[in-house]
Amino acid sequence: MVDLSVNIGSLALANPVMPASGTFSAEFSQVIDLNRLGALVAKTVSRPYRAGNPPPRVSEIHAGMINSIGLPTKGLKYFLDVQLAEYKRFKPPLVCSISAETIEDFANMARDVSVPGVDAIEINISCPTRKPGGGNFALNEEHTYKVVKECRAATGKPLWAKLSPNAGEITAVAEAAEKGGADALTVSNTILGLKINTDTFRSCIGNGYGGISGPGIKPIIVRMVNECSKAVKIPIIGCGGIMQVEDVVEYMLAGATAVEIGFLNFRNPTGMIAIIDGLEKWCQGRGYQRVADLTGAMLDHPPRDTYEAGMMGIS
């Protein structure tokens, strides 16, 4: 029997698999048993109602998809009055993802969602189609530190900071989030890109640029997870391009404690459950009793002794 449980700070998960915010809702219970997931991550909520960005919002690419949804939400009151009750029907911890346009409102949002039924707060400071000062604080370490620090002061709930792969130096941003008081990091949001319609000569996305997700970005984010794991001491949640069990293993070997799955939920709504089952079989087949032992277990390549022997001319 494999122990699939992991701990993200003080939060215990039955397994390391959970959905990425914006790719999941309580309606998934019509297709899969939500009680099997490690945690539930709700769609990002902001204080006011948001209609989102103009259509078209999504376009397929060879490596996955590009989107600019624009964080549509019915608002904080609707989340607290309606959606929270829907999520409370299930056993896994609930992670509430929040967004705001100012540091002050981020802190107020963190305070206002610190209610029974919310087990952790993920601050979405990295939406790629929003500018710094308009919600995308994770492009800059100083902005990141300030917003995390204020959110930390506003809540006693576990606080996760969702970082941006579009930052110039993501390890500096990771360190700033840790210094500000984050309990964990989600690495990462989507990569900003552009797809042009060659018939109309216009962007395929109504907002112009969009965020790229899917298997094509996975090696980039795995590298970022590995770099961040060396820069901070807090847990990391890997997010980007997971399609199969081996992708989860890669993220964990690179330094992730758990993962969030997004694009796969559009391609195959039952995929998360298949990955949980497959992860247990993978561990059994390789003699791992605890999935947590995979975190950070990546080996040097090439093997250090072989490399050093080659440098010394020893064969």
N, C-alpha and C positions, 0 to 999 in steps of 0.2 A: 504493500500500500504506500503510495507516494504522498508525502505531505506537500500539498500545493499552496499552503498558506504563506502569506508575506505580510510584513508590517511596514507601513509608510508612516514613520514616526509613531505616534500613539494610536494610529488607526489600523486595526487588524482586518485583513482581507482574506477570504477563503481561498482565493487564487489570484494571480496577478493580472487577470484579463478584465478590462472594463471598456465601455464605449467612449469615444471622443465626443466632447460637447458639440452639439449641432448636427450629429449624425444618428441621433437616437431619441426615443421618447417612450413613455409608458405604454404606448400602443404596440410596441414590440412584444408585449406579453401575449398577443394574439398568435405569435409565430414561434416564440421560444420561451423557455422557463427562465424568467428574469432572476429567480432565486439562485440560479447557478452561476451568475456573474460575480466577479470579485467585488465590484462596486457599480453603482449607477451614477452616471454623470449627466445631469440635466442640461438642456440647451441653454446657452448663455441668456441671462435676463438682465435688462437694464431697468431703471426706474420708470421712464415713460414708455408708452407704446411706441414701437418703431416699425415702420412699414417695410424697411429693408431697401436694398438698392434696386435700380430700374432693371427690367428684363432686357435681354436674356441674362440669366444669372449663372447658368452652368453650361459648359461645353466639354465634350469628351476629347481627350488627347491620347496619343499612343501609350503614354506612361501613366495614365490615370484620368484625371479631369482637372479643369480649371474652373473656379467659381468665384463669384462676388455676391454672396447672398445679402450681406450687409447687416447681419445680426438682427433680423426681425424678431420682435417679441411683443407679447400682449401686456408686458409691463410687470413691475414688481408686485403690485396688489393682486393681479391675476395669479401669479406664481404662488403667492402665499395662501390665497383663498381657495384656489382650485387645483393647481398642478401638484403642490406639495402633498395634498391628501392622496392623490393618485399614486405617487411614489412611495408613500408610507405603507402601502399595502404589501410591499415586498421586503424581504429580509436584508439584502445587501446594504451596506452604508450608502448614503446619498451624498454626492458631491454637487454642490450648487455652484455653477459658473456664473460670474457676474461681470458686467461691463459698465463703464461710465466714461464721461468726457473730461472730468476734472479729478484731481487727487482727492479733493474734499468729498465729492460724491462717491468715489470709490470707497473711501473710508465709511461713509454713511451707509452705503449698500452693504458693506461687510458687516456692519452693526445690525442692520435691519434684517438680514437673512440668518443671523445667529439665533435661530429658534429651534425648538425641539423638532426632530425629524431631519434636520440638516446636520450631517456628520463632519463635513469638511467644506471649505470654500476654495474654489479655484478662481483666481483673479485673471481674467482674460485681458491682459495688458499687451496683446500682440496681434490683434486682428490686422492682417496685412493691407487691407484697403482703407485703413484709417491712419491719420497722420499723428505724429507726436503732439500731445496736447489735446488730441481728439480721441484718445483711447489707446493708441499704440505707444505706450510708454516704454516697452521693452526694446526699442531701438537704441536706447541710451542708458548707460549704467546709472547716471545721476537721477534721471526720471524714475528708473526702476526702483532705486533705493528709497526715494521719497514716497512713492505710492505704496510700496510694500510696508514701509515703516508705519505709515498712517493707518493702513488696514490692520496691521498687527496690533496697534494700540486700540483699535475699535472692536476687536473680537478675541474671544478665547478659543474659538474653533480652530482646528488644524487649517493652516493656510498654505495653499499651493499657488505658485506663480507660473503662469503659462508663458514661456519665452518665445522669442521670434527668431527664425533662422535667417531673417533679413538684417539682423544686427551686424555691425562691423566686426565686433569681437564678442561672441556669445559667452565666452568664459568670463569676461569682465562683467557682463550683465548678470550671469549666474552668481558670481561672487557678491554683487551688489544686492541681489535678491536675498541671498543667505544673510548678509549683514543686516538687511532691513528687517529680518525676522521670519522669513518664509520657512515653513516646515518641510517643504518639498518643492521640486521643480518639475514642470511638464515641459519636455523638450521633444517636439516643439509644435508651433502653429504651421500654417502653409507657407510655401515659398512664392513670393510675388512674381507673376509672369504675364505674358501677353500672347494671345492667339489671334491672328488676323484672318478674316474671311476673304479669300482670294477672289470671290465673285463680287463682293460689295466694296472691298478695300477698307472695310471698317473692322473694329475689334469684334470678336465673337461674343464679347461680354458687354452688357449695357453700360457698365461703369468704367469701361476701358480695360484697366488691369484687373487681374484676379489672382487668387491663391491656388497654387498647384498642389494637389494631393495625389496619393496613389503610389504604386510600387516603384515608380521612377525616382522618387525622392528618398527612398529608404536608405541607400548607402550614405547619403549626405547627412541625414539625421542620426544614423548610427554613429558616424564619426563625431558629430556634435555631442551626443550622449557620452561617448568615451572621453572627449575632452573635458566636458563639464564634470564628469565623475572624478576626474583628477584634480579639479579646481575647488570643489566644495565637499562638505562632509554630510550634507543632508541628502535624503533619498531623491532619486530621479525617476520620473515616469517617461518612458520612451513612447513617442507618438509620430507615426509617419510611414505609410506604405505597407503595413502588415497584412499579408495575404495567407500565410500558412504558419504552421507550428515553428518551423525553423527560423522564421523572422522574429518570433518572440524570443527564441533562444539566443539569436544574435544580439538583440537589444540587451538582454540580461547579461550576456557575456561581456558586452561593452560597458556595463556598469549600471543598467537600469534595474530597479527593484520591481517594477510593474510596467504595464503597457496600456495605452489607450488605442482603440481600433476605430477608424473612421471610414475610409473609402470602402472597405470590404462590406460594411453594413448596407451600402447602396447596391453593391454587386450581388451579395448573398446575405440576406438578413439572418440566416442561421449560422453564419460563419464563425461567430464568436464561440458558440457552444462546441462546434467541431474542433476549434483550436484548443479549448480547455480539455476536451477528451484526448486530443492528440498530444497535448503537452504531458499528460500523465503517462501515456504509452511511450513517449520519447524518453522520459526519465526512467521508466521501468526498463526499457531496452538497454540503457546505458548504466544502470546500477545506481542512479541517483535516488536517494531516499527523500531528499528535500529539494524542492525547486529553488528555494532561496539560495542554495549553494552555488547556483549558476551566476549569481550577480557578481560582476567584476572578475570572473574566472578566465577571461581571455588571456592567452599565453603570448609571450614575446614572439615576434616573427621577423626574420628567421630566428630559430632558437639561439639564445644569447651565446651559449658555449660553442655552437657551430660557427656563428658569425665571428666570434673572437678568435677561434682557431684559424678561420680563413684569413683574417687580417694578419695573423702571425705567420702565415705560410705553412700551417700544419695541416696535413691531410689525413 
